[in-house]
Structures are given as structure tokens and as C-alpha cells.
Amino acid sequence: MPEETRKTFTLASRASALAQVQTNATKDALAAKFPDLQFATTFMSTLGDRNKSDALYVLGGKSLWTKELEVALKEGVVDILVHSYKDVPTLLPEGCEIGGTLERENPVDSLVVKKGLPYKSLDELPEGSVVGTCSVRRVAQLKRNYPKLVFQDVRGNLDTRLSKLDDPSGPYTALVIARAGLARMGWASRVTSDLKPPTLFYAVSQGALGIEIRSDDTETRSLVEAITHWPTFWRCAAERACLRVLEGGCSVPVGIDTELTEDGVLKVTACVTSLNGDRHVQHSLEGVVKSTKDAEALGVKIAETLKEKGAKEILDEINVDREKKIEESGVRDAEEKAANT
């Protein structure tokens, strides 16, 4: 540690309850490792928090939760950003990088049934049951095996979505939610059942925290690397490299499943599914990983194979469909107006 080190480092994130829990967990890990330093926190609203009416699919997902935070980071107002890693675009602004991550929570998605209802699985839900989720990835994959169910968008922070679910007059029979968020909030008891691969492949980097820093801030990088869980970092590196080649974002139906064995073998299965679930391209690869570069190379290779097997056509159609919906909704005009005020 340099002699003239900063004594206080500021961590920032979104203002949601879950984001604050995640940021405080990161701060606690840093404080335990570096007891002579001070770590502060600050929280702010992002575009994704403020726009609760438009579907994430229409908004596009890229920088939805991170742009305002990254402005503060680049201007030196804060030193560290803590993100739900699945919300972080695969291409970061110049001068920013992911410096590390804590150990990943279980990345799978879970079924949460409305309080008082007896159903224990998707198979038990009656025909026409409304399942809430804001993820086109989940809808696309689940439509393949559960065509009798109705999938409906649901927005809001985790507590808001659960309140909408349990509202007796609300339309939802169940929600599909990332298990990690429920676990971090202490609400894992709400999980009715886990939807593991191959039933549902999870989102890239789901369950992990992305710790973002300035690329030229070597001091902060050394702190973040000291608390990084490298198996998680390498798994996510492979997943994000795959998504980057597929030119996807957090609202694109790219699913993933990774496992890093004790002997360094990284196993990756990735898939791309059409929005109506009628086409599904899936591929698996494995290789020995000894560095981030090795992990990224494996992710790139599986993405290129998926494109050769038909994923490119599916994603091209999705991008055309999204552009059409953006024009119809007026979201782009609203965002440009907001940016100029």
C-alpha cells in the first residue's frame, strides 16, 4: 500500500434496498481486509429506477442501471461502483473497468407463488395462470415447455414486485425472480422452487456483483483485487465474453450455465431462444482456465459457434422487433428530451 494512500474510499450504487445491501456487503469485505482505511457509501437513482412504465425489452437494457453512476465515477466523485453484474453492459465507457467481484450467490432463477396458493411448480400452475417477469430471456425459454401459461411484464424493486404478486386483486399467480436477490434480502423462504438449467438457463453474470473502478486508479484496483473471488470472476468473464460477441444486453434472450471445477476446467453451456420460444440454439464447451484471458477465449468460442448454428438470425430478428417497438413507444424521444434538460 503506498505511503500517501487515501484514507477514505467511497462506494456508490443504485438506491434500491437490494443495491444498498450489496454495496454494504462489499464495503464490509473491504473494511475487514483493510481495517486502517475508511469506506463510505452513497446511493443514487438511475434511468432504470425512474422509468417504471416501459418494458425493459423496449428500453434495451444497455446502461439502464449504470450510466449516471459511471459519470460520478469518471468525475472522481466516487471511487467504486457496486452493480448487480447482470445489469452491467459488456462494453464499459472508456476509462472504466470491472476490477473484481465477491463470491457469487446461486445464479438460478426461482418460482415464487402468490401467498395462499398451493402450487409448488410451473407444471402445477393451471392453464392461463399469469406469471410475472420483466425478462424476455425467461419468457422465451419458458414458452417452449409451458405454452399454457401467460407471461406478463412486472416492474419495480424486489419488494414492489412481491407486493404486486401478493395483492389479492392482482393478476399474478407467480413470479420468476433471480434467487440471489431474494437470498441477499433475507427472503429465500419465498422461493417455491428453483428453475435450474436445462429448464431455464440463467442470465449472464446473474448472482454476481460487478465492482467497477477507474482504469487508471491502481490503488483502488489493488483493494478490489484483494477481496475478489477469482472462480466467480473467471466464470463471469466467460459469460460476458459470450454475450459481447452475440451483441446482446440484459434484455436479450441469451441464457448461460457455467461451472468451474477444482482442477480448473470451465464448463459452459449457452443458448439463444426466439421471443416466441419456437427456435432454440444451444451449445456446450469446456476448457482448462488459468486466467481471465483463457475464460474470455472460451466465451468467445461458444458464442461464435452459437452464431454459426442459427443464433445470429434469431438475434437479428429481435433487434429489428425492438427498434420497431421503440419507435412505436416514443421511448427514444423521451430519453433524448430528458438528456437535454
N, C-alpha and C positions, 0 to 999 in steps of 0.2 A: 504494500500500500504506500503510495507516495507520501512524503512528509507533509506537504501542504495540501492535504486532502480536504475536500468539502466535508463539513460536519453534518449537514442535513441534505437528504435526497428526497425529492417529492415524487410520489406515485400518484397517477391520475387514472380515472376510468369513467365510464358512464355512471349516472346517478341512481340506477336501479338497485334494489336491495341485493339482488344476486351479484351484480358487479361490485358492490361495496364489500360483500363477503369475500369475493375472490381477491380483491385488492388488499384487504386486510390480511388474508392468508399469506399473500406474497410479502407484505410488509413484515409480518411476524417471522417468516422464514429468513428474511434479510437481517432483521434485528437479532435473531438468535445466532446467526453466523457472524455478525459484526456488531457486538454489543457496545463498542465505543462510538458508533455512528448514530445519527438521528434520522428517522424515516417518517415523513409526513404524508398525508393523503389529501387529495382534492377530487371533487366529482362534478361532472357537467352533463348537460343534456345534449344529445346528438340528433341528427335528422331522423334516424330510425325511431327515436323516442318521441319526437314531436309529431311525426306523420303516422297516425294510428288508423287512418281510414283506407289508404291504398294498400292493396296486396303486395307482399314482398316480391312476388314474381314480376309485378309491373314496375316496382321501384328499382329492381335489378340487383340489389344486394351489395354492389361494389361501393366501398367507403361509406356505406349507410350508417355504420356504427362507429366509424373511426376518424373521419375527416377532421372534425373540429378538435378532437383530441390531438391529432398529429400536428395541427397548426400550433398548439400550445407547446408541444414537444420541440418542434423545429425552432421556435422562437426562444427556447430556453426557459419558459415559464415553469415547466415541469421537467423531470429527468427520466421518468419511467412511465410507460403506459401498460396497463394490465387489461387484456382483452379475453373474452371467450374466443379461443383461437379459430373456431369455425367461422366467426364473423369477420376475420381479417382477410382482405384481398390478397391474392397470391403475388401481386406486384405492388410493392410499397412505394411511397414517394421517395424521390432521391434524397439521400441523407438519413434515411430511416432503415432500421433492420430489426428482426426478431433476435434478441440476444440470448433467449433461453426459455425454459418452461419448467413448472413444477411437475411432479408425477401426475399422470393422467388419471382421472376418475374413469369408472366403467363407461365406455363411449356409446353403449347401445341406446336405442330408443325404447320407451316403455308405454304400455297402455294404461291409462288412468280412467276408470269408470266412475260415472256420477255417483255420489254418495247415496246409498239406499238401494241401488240396483244390484241384482245378484250375479251379473255376468262376470266371468273370470278370464275370458279370452276373446279375440276377434271372432273366432269360429262360433261363439255362443251368442254374439250380437244378432238380434232379429233383423230380417231384411228391411232396408230403409233406415236403419239407425244412422244418425248423424255423428260423424267422427270429426272433431275439430283439429286442425293443424294448419300452420302457415307455411309449410314446406312442400314444394312441388316434388321434391325427391321422395318424400314419404308417400304422397298421393300416387305418384306414378308407379312406384313399386307395389304398393298395396292393392291398387286396382287390378293388378294381374291375377291375384288369388282371391280377392274379396269384392267382386263386381256387384254384389248385393248391397254393399254399404254406400252411404252418401258422404262425401268428404267436403267439408266446409271450412273456409278460412276463419281463423281466430287470432286476433292480435292482442298485444298488451304484455306487460311483465308477467312473470310466472304466477304471482298471487292473483293478478287480474284474470288470467286465463282459468285458473282453478275456480274462481268465484263465478265466472260465466258458465263453467261446466256444472257447478252445483246449484245454480239458480233453478228452482222448480219450474219456472216458466220458460227457461232457456231451451234452445233446440238440441243441445248436445247430449248424446248418450255417453260419449267417451272422448278423451283427447289422446293424441300421441305426442309425447314430450321426451326430450333427452333426459335420461336417468340422472346424469351428472348434476344438472341444475337442482333437481329435487333433493339429491343427496347433500349437496352443499348447503341447501336451505334447511336441512333437517326434516324434510318432508318425504323421505323414502318410503314411509309407511303408506303413502297414497298409491304406490305402484301396484297395479293389479297383476300385470305380467310383463315380462321383458320380451321385446320383439328382436330376437337375435338373428344375425345372418344364418342361413340364406333367406329367411322370411323378410327381413328388412336390413339392408346394408346401411350403415350409419354415415353421417356427413363427414367430410374431410376435416380432421383435427377436432372432431366433437369430443367433449370431455376434457380437453386440454386448455391450458391458459397460455396465451402468447404474450411474452413480456417484451415490449418494443422499446428501443433506445435510439439515440442518435448514433449514426455510424462512426462519427469522429470522437465519441465520448468513451475513451478507453477505460477510464476509471470506473464508470458505471458498468461497462461490459464485464469487467473483472468481478464485480459484485454479483451480477446476474448469473454469470457462468458458475459461480461458486455454489449456487442453490439449484442449478439445472439438473433435471433428471434426464440423463442422456438417452436411455432407451425410448422415452417418450419423445424427445427432440428428434431422434432419427426416424421413428415411425411417422411423425407428423411431417418431416421433411420429404419422405417418400410420397405421402398422401398429397401434400401441397404441390409437389412437382408434377404429379399425375394430373391434378386439376388445372394447373397452369398450362400444360400442353393442350388440354381439352378446351382451354379458353372458357372455363366455367367460373361461376361465382357461387355464393352460398345459397342462391335460389335456383340453381340448375340441378336437374336430377342425376347427379353423379354420386354413387354410393361406394363405400370402401370398407374393407376389413383387413387389418394388419395384425401381425403377431411377430415379435422379436424373441427368438429363443435364447437360452443362456449361452449357447455356443455361437451366437452372432448371426444366425440365419434369419433373415427378414422374409416373412411370407406375406404377400399382398394379393388380395382379390379386389377388383374394381368392376363397376358396372355403370352403364348408362341406359336409362329407360325412357321411352317416349311418354309424353304427357298423359296419353290415354291408356298407357300400360300395354299396348298391343305389340310393342317391339322392345326387346331387352338384349343388350350386348354385354357379355361378362367374360372376364379372363383372369387367370391366376398366374403369378410368377413368384419365384423365391431366389434369394441370393445371399451370399455372405456380405455383411455390412460391418465395416470398421471405421467409418467416418460419415459425416453429413453428405459429402460428395457421393459416396457409394449409395447411400439411401436415395438421394435425388436421382441418380442414374437409373435405379430400379423403377422409380416412379415414372420417369420419362419413358422408359421402355414399355411399361404396361399401358400407358396412355397411347403411345403410337400404335401398339397392337390393337387396342380398342378401336381406334380410328379406322384402321385397315379392315376391321370386322364389321363396320357399319355405324359406329358411334358418331362419326363426323356428320353423316346425313341427318341423324336424329337431332344433334345439337344445332345444326344449321336451321332446321325447321323451327326449333324452339326459339332461336334468336329472331327469326322473321316474325313469329307469332307475338313475341314480346314487344317488338318495335311497333307492331300494329296496335297492340293494347295500350302502349304508352301514348301513341298519337291520339287514340280514342279517349283516353282518360284525362289528357291535358296535364299529366304529372310533370313532363319536361318543362312546359311553360311556367308552371308554378314554381319549380325549383330554380329556374333562371331568374324569375322575378324576385324570389327570396334572396338569391345570391347578390343581387344588385341593390338591395335595400339595407 
